[in-house]
């Protein structure tokens, strides 16, 4: 299946290089480029074929990445967004994930990681490296309040099990096979998890799992 990608970055040379790189990957098409958030939103509005994934710079003039992300998620909730930035501070990462970002890429990432991030976000709805997960974990632990018993127990045992497998990057069909459930049942659990945790997407579920100590970082790559 072909993956349609768009990019927004105000640094022209970098943007052109990324667009050429992404366009060279098998079964990926670069739909359009934008130099700021406002232009990106205009291009999305005009496009007959919408992007599956947008690679979005965080620091841009006119409309920055975070504000653009919020508007994108409101208007086009099915479009997945990978944040592209030099900022690896926890406040940037947590803010973008809470706003609906599906993944994070550092601007000095290797070409292989760019391809991996796009493919994993397309398949699993999220992509995080171990350093990013560690930053997220530290951030949510530092900000976490004492949990009430009601908050701790609001997920069923099955939902907690499904959440753990989601964090291990298993798809719904893989989870269904592992737990001897139907795809429809797994999707039902996934939807319940989103509702109960107040998460916008799978990346938000990962953040919730880290915050509530439902999974160890090592489990993501086991």
N, C-alpha and C positions, 0 to 999 in steps of 0.2 A: 504494500500500500504506500502511495506517495505521501510525503509529509510536506505541507505548504508552510513556509516560514517567512516572517517579516522581521525587520530589524529597525530599531530607532537608536541613534547615537549621534551626538553633535560633532564628533571628531570625524571629519570626512574620510581621511585616509584610513583610519581604523575601521570605519563602517564599510567602506568599499572592500577592504581586505577580508573582513568577516563575511560579507555577502558573497564574495567570490569563493571563499572556503566552503561555506554552507552549500552553495550551488554545485560544488564539486562532489558532494557526498551522494552515494547511490540512493535513489528513490527519495530525493529531497529537491524541492523547488523553492527558489527565492522569489516571493511574490512582489514585494516592494521594499523600499528603504525610506526612512524618514529622518530628518535631522533634529526633530524635537517632538515632544509629546503631542502638541497641537496638530502638527502635520500628520503624525501617525493616526490620530483619531479621525482626521479628515479622509485619509486614504482608506482606513477600515470602513468608513461610511460609504465611500464610493465603490469599493471592491465588490464585484459580483461573487467572486470566490473569496471567502474569508480565510485568514491564516489559521492553521491548526495551532501554531506556536509563534509567539512573538519574543524575540530577544531584545530586552529593554534596558537601556542605560539608565542608571539611577540619577546621575547629575547632568541635567540638560537645561538650557535656557527656555523661557516662555512657559513651559509646563514640565516640571520635573518628573522623574520616573515614578515616584510614589503616588503623586496626584494622578498621573496618567493611568497607573495600575488600578487605582480605585474606580476611575471612570470606565476603564476597559471591563472590569469585573462586573460592573453594574449593567453595562450595555451588551456585552458579549461574554456571558459567564462560561461558555464552552471553550473559549480561546484560552490556551494555557500560556503562562508567561514565565520566562526565565530572566531573572534580574542579572544584568551584566555590570560589574562595578569594580572599582579599586577599594571600595569601603568594605572592610571585613569586620567592622565593629558590631557588637551584638545588638545595639539599638537599631541599626539599619536592617540587620537580618530579621529580627523579631517583628519590626514594624511592617516590613514588606510581606512576610509570611502571614501575619494577621490580616493584611489587606488582600491576600489571595494569591500571592506569588507561588509558583509551582517548583521553583528551583533557583539556584544561585550559581553563577559562574564568575570567577575572578578574571580580570582583563588579561592577565598573563597566563591563562590556561593554555595547555597544549592543544593542538588541533584534534587529537584523538579524544580528549575530554569534552571538547565542544560537541563532537558528533555523539559521544556517549550520552551527554546530558540531554540533547534533543530527542534521541531515540528513547531514553528511559522516561522522560516526561510524557512523550507521546504514548508509551505503553502503560506506564504505572502511575502517571499523574504527578510524580515528584522526582527530584534528583538532588541529593546532597552528598558532599564529600565528608569524610571523617572529620577534617578540621572544622567544617561548617557545623556539623552535628555537635561537636564539642563546644563550639561557641554558643550554639542554641541552648545546649544543656545548662551551661554555666549561667546564661542569661535568665532562663526560666526558673532555675533553682533560686537565684538571687532575688527574683521578683515574686516568687511564689509566697502566698499567704498560707497560714495553717488551714488545712482542709477540714471541712466538717465531715462527719460520718456520712451524711446524706450525699455529699459530693463524691466521697470515696466509693460509695456503693451504687452509684447510678448506672454503671455498666453491668450487664449480666456476665456470667462466666463465659458464655459463648461469644458475646460481643468483645470481651477482653481478648479472647483467643484469636478472633478474626483480626482485631486491631494489631496484635503481635505479628501476625502473618503479613498484613499489609505493610508494616514497618520493615519486614524482611524482603520487601519488594516483590512479593508474589502477586500475580494478577488474580482477578476474580475467579477465572476458570481454574487456575492452579490451586487456589484456596478451596474451591468446591471439590476438586479431586482429592485433596489432602484430607479434608474433613468429611468426605462422603456426603456432600450436600449438593443441591442443584445450584446453578449459576444464579437463578432468580432469588433463592434464599440468601446467598452470599451478598447479592446486591441489596437485598432488604436489610441485612445487618449493616452494610456499609452506609446506607441512607440513615438508619437509626443512629449510627455512630456520629455522623455529621450533625444530626439534629441535637443529640444529647450533649455533645461536646461544644456545640456552637462553632464548629469549624467550617470554613468555606470550601475546603477541598482536602485531598489526601495529605498534602504538605501540612495542613493545619492539624490533621489527626496525628501526624508524626510529632509535631510540637506538643500536643496534648499528652501523648504517650511519654515523652521525655519529662514533661512537667510533673506528671503523676507517678513517675518511676515505674511505669508498666513494662519498660523494656530497657535493656542495657545497650550502650553504643555498639558493643561487639556483635550484638545480635543482627545489626543491619547488614553486616558483611559475612555472616556465617553461612 
